[in-house]
Each structure stands twice: as C-alpha cells, then as structure tokens.
Amino acid sequence: MATMLWRPDSRNTKTGPIPQGYVGATRAETERSCEGCPMRRRNATTGKGGGCYFWGGQATGAQSSMQRRAADKPQEYTLTHALNFARRTAKYVRGAVGGDTCIFTRKQVDGWHKQTRAAGLRGLLIYTHFFDTKGSHLKCLAMASVDTLGRADKAVNAGWKAAVTIKDRKAPGSRKPQLKATPEWNGERYTTPEGRKVSICPAQISDKDCNTCGWCDPKNFKAPPIVGFLIH
C-alpha cells in the first residue's frame, strides 16, 4: 500500500498554515506516482524536466529529507499526528504537495476526507493529473488537474471538478526569472471550448489563501467546477 507523509503545518503563504501531505515513503514511490505525466517528462537532449514546479525546484530535496526522517519516526508522519498538531486556525488539509494521488486506493483517499472532517476541519484539497487513466478511480474524491481548457471540459463531462493551468498569464507579483517574458494576469477572463467559465484561483489574485478558500475540495459543491491556475 502506498504511503502519504503528512505534516501538521506549512510555511507556504499561498496555502496558509495548514496540514499537508507528500506522496511516497521513498523517492521511488513518488516517482512511480508521477510516471507518465507530461509535466514530468524530461527532454532527451538537455535532461531538463518538463515544467513541473515540484520536480523542477527545491521541493524534491526537502521531501527526500522528510522521507529519511519518516523512516525513523513514522508515527510523526501520519494524518492523525498532523491533525492533532495542526494550528487551531487550520480549516483545510492539502494532499499531494509532491507526487500524485493516483497510487492510492479509493478507500484510502475517502478515509482521509472522512478523518479530516471528523477532526473538525472543512475538507481536503487534493488532485490527480490522471483523471482519465490511472487516477480514474478517484472521481469525486480528487480534483482533475489538467493542462488545457479542452481537457477541463473533458474532465467536467466525465463528472470531475477540474483545476486547469492557464499558460499565457503569470500570477501577479511573480518574480521567477523563467517567467520574465510572460505577462501578468490583468483581469483576463477564460472560458473553455464548450463555454464553461474558468474561475481564477483566489489565492493568486487576492488576499485569500487555500485555508480561507476551499475551492479545491472536490466535495465542496458550492465551489466553481473549473478553477484556473496562473503559471507561477
């Protein structure tokens, strides 16, 4: 059975100080979860990654350190521990900061949703890049993370809520050198090929964070069906 390493807090200003989960007790397990993702593929000539923020940044090193510590003290990396030591202000839990949830069973993920709510939090924010392949068993338990507006339509038509990457605009205030030539979002509106509205992530364009938003909880039926994420 696959392992999610849970931590009770986060310093990520976008998510807010909430418990977070990291896929894989080992790097090999994390790699397996992402196998086949177009954002994970490497260029055969340069050896560089395909644009994934996790595999292309420092987060992989931090997760490797976490995996080593968890091997010695596994009890400190359970969801129970994370919920028990979460801040009182935490309203949500975020799953799969690094890696993909597709390697977990439906029973596991459903259990996380139930345990999070039983602890008094509002819900679980969680995604899979493989809604129509190896993550299809997680429908209604995870958001479909997609990279085109057409794929967002396909996901919604199949009964999913979708999180889609907006590739032609960057989040306001982004300082990443590789995004220097990409214009900032300035109120542009997006619709899918089938006419569905795309709602831009509030944590990217306002003073909200994931903890005060909740749109990416797949069980939040008041949230918009398609959430757009500016590149960042």
C-alpha positions as CSV (number, residue, x, y, z in Angstrom):
1,M,0.0,0.0,0.0
2,A,1.3,3.5,-0.9
3,T,2.2,6.0,1.8
4,M,1.4,9.6,2.2
5,L,3.7,11.6,4.6
6,W,1.6,14.1,6.5
7,R,2.9,17.2,8.3
8,P,0.8,19.5,10.6
9,D,1.9,22.9,9.2
10,S,3.1,24.8,6.2
11,R,5.1,27.9,5.6
12,N,3.7,28.3,2.1
13,T,1.9,31.7,2.0
14,K,-0.3,30.6,-0.8
15,T,-1.8,27.6,1.1
16,G,-1.7,29.2,4.5
17,P,-0.6,27.3,7.7
18,I,-2.4,24.0,7.1
19,P,-1.5,20.3,7.3
20,Q,0.0,19.0,4.1
21,G,0.6,15.5,2.6
22,Y,3.6,14.4,0.5
23,V,3.3,11.3,-1.7
24,G,5.7,8.4,-1.1
25,A,7.7,6.9,1.7
26,T,10.6,6.7,-0.8
27,R,11.7,8.7,-3.8
28,A,10.9,5.7,-6.0
29,E,7.4,5.7,-4.8
30,T,7.0,9.4,-5.5
31,E,8.5,8.8,-9.0
32,R,6.1,6.0,-9.6
33,S,3.1,8.2,-8.8
34,C,4.1,10.7,-11.4
35,E,5.1,8.2,-14.2
36,G,3.5,9.2,-17.5
37,C,2.7,12.8,-16.5
38,P,3.6,15.2,-19.4
39,M,4.9,17.8,-17.0
40,R,7.4,15.2,-15.6
41,R,8.9,14.0,-18.9
42,R,12.5,15.1,-19.5
43,N,14.0,16.4,-22.7
44,A,16.2,13.6,-24.0
45,T,18.8,16.2,-25.1
46,T,19.0,18.6,-22.2
47,G,17.9,16.3,-19.4
48,K,15.7,19.1,-18.1
49,G,12.3,18.5,-16.7
50,G,9.0,19.3,-18.5
51,G,7.8,22.2,-16.3
52,C,6.6,20.6,-13.1
53,Y,7.1,23.0,-10.2
54,F,7.8,20.2,-7.8
55,W,10.4,18.1,-9.7
56,G,12.0,21.2,-11.2
57,G,12.6,23.0,-7.9
58,Q,14.0,22.6,-4.4
59,A,10.9,20.8,-3.1
60,T,12.2,17.4,-4.1
61,G,15.3,17.7,-1.9
62,A,13.1,18.8,1.1
63,Q,10.8,15.8,0.5
64,S,13.8,13.4,0.3
65,S,14.9,14.7,3.7
66,M,11.4,14.2,5.1
67,Q,11.4,10.6,3.7
68,R,14.6,9.8,5.6
69,R,13.2,11.2,8.9
70,A,9.9,9.4,8.4
71,A,11.7,6.1,8.1
72,D,13.0,6.5,11.7
73,K,9.8,8.1,13.2
74,P,6.8,7.0,11.0
75,Q,4.4,7.9,13.8
76,E,5.1,11.6,13.3
77,Y,4.1,11.5,9.6
78,T,0.6,10.1,9.9
79,L,-2.6,12.1,9.2
80,T,-3.6,11.6,12.8
81,H,-0.4,13.3,14.0
82,A,-0.8,16.1,11.5
83,L,-4.4,16.8,12.6
84,N,-3.6,16.6,16.3
85,F,-0.8,19.1,16.0
86,A,-2.4,21.4,13.3
87,R,-2.9,25.1,14.1
88,R,-6.3,26.0,15.5
89,T,-6.8,28.3,12.6
90,A,-6.4,25.4,10.1
91,K,-9.6,24.8,8.1
92,Y,-8.4,22.5,5.3
93,V,-5.7,19.9,4.7
94,R,-3.8,19.8,1.4
95,G,-2.9,16.4,-0.1
96,A,-0.2,15.6,-2.6
97,V,2.1,18.6,-2.5
98,G,4.7,16.4,-4.2
99,G,3.7,13.4,-6.2
100,D,0.3,12.2,-7.5
101,T,-2.6,10.7,-5.6
102,C,-3.3,8.1,-8.3
103,I,-1.3,5.5,-6.5
104,F,-3.6,5.5,-3.5
105,T,-6.8,3.4,-3.3
106,R,-10.2,4.9,-3.3
107,K,-10.7,3.6,0.2
108,Q,-7.5,5.4,1.4
109,V,-8.5,8.8,-0.1
110,D,-12.1,8.5,1.1
111,G,-10.7,7.8,4.6
112,W,-8.6,10.9,4.6
113,H,-11.7,13.0,3.7
114,K,-13.7,11.4,6.5
115,Q,-10.9,11.7,9.0
116,T,-10.3,15.4,8.2
117,R,-13.9,16.3,8.7
118,A,-14.2,14.2,11.8
119,A,-11.4,16.3,13.3
120,G,-13.5,19.4,12.7
121,L,-11.8,20.8,9.6
122,R,-13.8,21.7,6.5
123,G,-12.2,19.4,3.9
124,L,-9.3,18.0,1.9
125,L,-7.7,19.8,-1.1
126,I,-6.4,17.1,-3.4
127,Y,-5.6,16.5,-7.0
128,T,-4.6,13.9,-9.7
129,H,-3.1,14.5,-13.1
130,F,-4.5,11.2,-14.3
131,F,-8.3,11.6,-14.1
132,D,-8.9,9.6,-17.3
133,T,-6.2,6.9,-16.8
134,K,-4.6,5.6,-13.6
135,G,-6.3,8.0,-11.3
136,S,-9.8,7.5,-12.7
137,H,-10.8,5.6,-9.5
138,L,-10.7,8.8,-7.5
139,K,-13.6,10.6,-9.2
140,C,-15.4,12.8,-6.7
141,L,-12.5,12.4,-4.2
142,A,-9.8,14.4,-6.1
143,M,-9.7,17.3,-8.5
144,A,-8.7,16.6,-12.0
145,S,-5.6,18.6,-12.6
146,V,-5.3,19.4,-16.4
147,D,-3.1,21.5,-18.6
148,T,-5.6,22.6,-21.3
149,L,-9.1,24.1,-21.4
150,G,-10.2,21.3,-23.6
151,R,-9.1,18.8,-21.0
152,A,-11.0,20.7,-18.4
153,D,-14.2,20.2,-20.5
154,K,-13.4,16.5,-20.8
155,A,-13.0,16.2,-17.1
156,V,-16.2,18.0,-16.2
157,N,-18.1,16.0,-18.8
158,A,-16.8,12.9,-17.1
159,G,-18.1,14.0,-13.7
160,W,-15.0,15.6,-12.2
161,K,-14.2,19.1,-10.9
162,A,-11.2,20.5,-12.7
163,A,-8.1,22.6,-11.9
164,V,-6.6,23.9,-15.1
165,T,-3.3,25.6,-15.8
166,I,-3.5,29.0,-17.5
167,K,-0.4,29.1,-19.6
168,D,-0.4,32.6,-21.2
169,R,-0.5,34.7,-17.9
170,K,1.5,34.5,-14.7
171,A,0.3,35.2,-11.2
172,P,0.6,38.9,-10.2
173,G,3.8,39.6,-8.4
174,S,5.7,36.5,-9.8
175,R,9.4,37.0,-9.7
176,K,10.6,33.8,-11.3
177,P,13.2,34.6,-14.0
178,Q,11.9,31.9,-16.3
179,L,8.5,33.8,-16.4
180,K,10.0,37.2,-17.1
181,A,8.6,37.3,-20.7
182,T,5.1,36.1,-19.6
183,P,2.6,38.9,-19.0
184,E,0.9,39.2,-15.6
185,W,-2.8,38.4,-15.3
186,N,-4.7,41.7,-15.6
187,G,-8.3,40.6,-15.2
188,E,-8.5,38.4,-18.3
189,R,-11.4,36.0,-18.4
190,Y,-11.3,32.5,-19.7
191,T,-13.9,30.1,-20.9
192,T,-13.5,26.5,-22.2
193,P,-14.2,25.4,-25.8
194,E,-17.6,24.3,-24.6
195,G,-18.3,27.6,-23.0
196,R,-17.7,26.9,-19.3
197,K,-16.4,29.7,-17.1
198,V,-12.9,29.3,-15.6
199,S,-12.6,30.9,-12.1
200,I,-9.1,32.1,-11.3
201,C,-7.6,30.8,-8.1
202,P,-8.4,33.5,-5.4
203,A,-5.1,32.8,-3.7
204,Q,-3.3,34.1,-6.8
205,I,-5.2,37.3,-7.3
206,S,-6.5,38.3,-3.9
207,D,-5.6,38.2,-0.2
208,K,-7.1,34.8,0.2
209,D,-5.1,31.6,0.7
210,C,-6.1,27.9,0.4
211,N,-7.1,27.9,4.0
212,T,-9.7,30.6,3.5
213,C,-10.9,29.5,0.1
214,G,-11.7,25.8,-0.2
215,W,-12.5,25.7,-4.0
216,C,-10.1,22.8,-4.5
217,D,-12.0,20.5,-2.1
218,P,-13.7,18.1,-4.5
219,K,-16.5,17.7,-2.0
220,N,-17.2,21.4,-1.9
221,F,-20.2,21.5,-4.2
222,K,-20.6,25.3,-3.8
223,A,-17.2,25.9,-5.5
224,P,-16.9,26.5,-9.2
225,P,-16.5,23.4,-11.4
226,I,-13.3,24.7,-13.0
227,V,-10.5,26.6,-11.2
228,G,-7.8,28.2,-13.2
229,F,-4.2,28.4,-12.0
230,L,-2.0,31.1,-13.5
231,I,1.6,29.9,-14.0
232,H,3.8,30.7,-11.1
